[in-house]
Amino acid sequence: MGPALGPVSVSTYFDLASITKPFVAMAALTLVRDGAAKLDVEAQELLSDTRGSAAARASLRRLLRHT
């Protein structure tokens, strides 16, 4: 992605990936606090789309730490 080439419009693309990380972390930790998830559970147990991927066996704790 390069710099903006013109004025912002309805179809302007904004990369929000890094902005969403704190919200995802807060939601995940709320599930942990409420007993609906555990930090050391594998991602594939919480997110069926991760099965067979490199992230499938990573724990929620590890994913939140980005390690």
Rosetta blueprint (number, residue, H / E / L):
1 M L
2 G L
3 P L
4 A L
5 L L
6 G L
7 P L
8 V L
9 S L
10 V L
11 S L
12 T L
13 Y L
14 F L
15 D L
16 L L
17 A H
18 S H
19 I H
20 T H
21 K H
22 P H
23 F H
24 V H
25 A H
26 M H
27 A H
28 A H
29 L H
30 T H
31 L H
32 V H
33 R H
34 D L
35 G L
36 A L
37 A L
38 K L
39 L L
40 D L
41 V L
42 E E
43 A H
44 Q H
45 E H
46 L H
47 L L
48 S H
49 D H
50 T H
51 R L
52 G L
53 S L
54 A L
55 A L
56 A L
57 R L
58 A L
59 S E
60 L H
61 R H
62 R H
63 L H
64 L H
65 R H
66 H L
67 T L
